[in-house]
Amino acid sequence: MPPAPPDPAGRFEETLSILAPPEKVYDAFFSPEALRVWWQAERSVTTPVPFGVYAVQWATTPYRDDLLGPLGGVLHGTIVEARRAALFVAADCWWIPPEGDPIGPMALQITCHAEPFTVADRHHELHDLARNAG
């Protein structure tokens, strides 16, 4: 399948199929050990309740992205919705890269489905999320 063209509003969506029960997939986003293995996170503080923190830190990479410079740094946001084995949304997310200015605000929405087991990872600019709410 060819890659989708860039969204003019700056949104993107990624879908990943994982052969595991939705509860285990969901829990992996909140487990320091799972994030260490899966995302190579150095440390994390994640609280799966509304107003909980979602913060993940990575080591600075030895290579540089042409646009962003070295990768790594910290992603942090606030959980605004959490339904175990179904979905969570972190809003007011910012990525603090090792070099350069913070990038955000944005939102992260993770949705787990049982048939087939998938995780949908959606990133939206925060103002787009707020504009379309309620």
N, C-alpha and C positions, 0 to 999 in steps of 0.2 A: 504494500500500500504506500503510495507516495506521501511525503510529508504534507501536512496542511499548510496553506499559505499563512503568513503572519496575520494575527488579528489586529486591526487598526486601533482597537481600544487597549491593546497591550495585554490581553488575556491569553492564557494557554491552558490546555487540558491534556493530561497524560493518563492513559489507562494501562494498568498492569494486571495480568491474571496470575493469581497465586493459588496453588493447590493446598489450601489450608482452610479450616473453619473461620468464618468472619470474626469470631471472638478472638482467635489467636492473632489474626492480622491486625485488628483494631488495637489489641493490647500491645503489640510490638511498637506502635507509635508512642507508647507511654512507658516503655521499659528501658531504663538506662543500658542494660546489657544488650538488649535487642538492637537499640540504636547504635551502640558501639560496633556491633558486628555488621549490621545491615547498612548503616549510613557512615560508618567509620567515624562516629562522633567521639570526641574526647570526653565530653561530659554533657549531661542534660538534666534539666529540671522540667518535668511535665506533670501537670495536674489535671486529670480529665473531668473537671467540673466547671460549670459556668463561672467566669471571672478567675479561673485558674491560669497559671502561667504556662507558656509553652516556649521553652528556650533550649537551643541546641548549639553546642560549640564544636568547631572543627579546627584541626591544626592547619596552619598555612601550607599550601601546596608548594612544592619546589618548582613547579612550572607556572607560567603566566598565560592567562586568557588574553587574546588580543584586545578585547574591549574592557574587561574588568580587572585585569592585572592578576595577582595571585588569588586563588580561591581559598576558602576556609572562612574563619571569622565566626560570627554569632548570628543566628536567626532567633528573634524573640517576638512573641505576640501574646494575646489574651484569648483564652478559650471562651467563646460566646455560646456554643452549643455542643453538648456531648451526649451521645446515645450509644452506649456500649454495643459493639458488634454491628452498628449501623452507620454512624457518621460522627465526625466532629468538625467544628469550624473554629479556626483561630483568626481573629481580626486584629487590626492595627499592628500587623506584622512588619518588622524591619529587619533587613539583613545588614549587619555591620561588617563590611569586608575588611581584610587585613590592611588594605590601602584604599584610599578614596573615601568619598562621602557615603553615608548610609543610604540604602535603597528601600523605598517604601513611601507611604504605607501600602500594604497589600493584604490580602486575605488568603488563607489556605483552607480548602475544604477537602476532606477525605471522606469518601463514601464507600462502604463495604456492601457487597451483594453476595447472596448465597448461591445463586444459580446463573451462570457459573461463578465461582469465587473470583471476584475482581475487586480492585481498589481503583477508584477514580480520583485523581489528584488534580484539583482545579485551583488555579491562582488567579485572582482578580485584583484589579486596583480597588482600593477601599471605597473610593467615591462611587464606582460602578455598583458595588455591592449595596451600599447605602441607598443609592438612587432607586434600585430595583426592589428594595425591601418593603414589605408591608403594603 
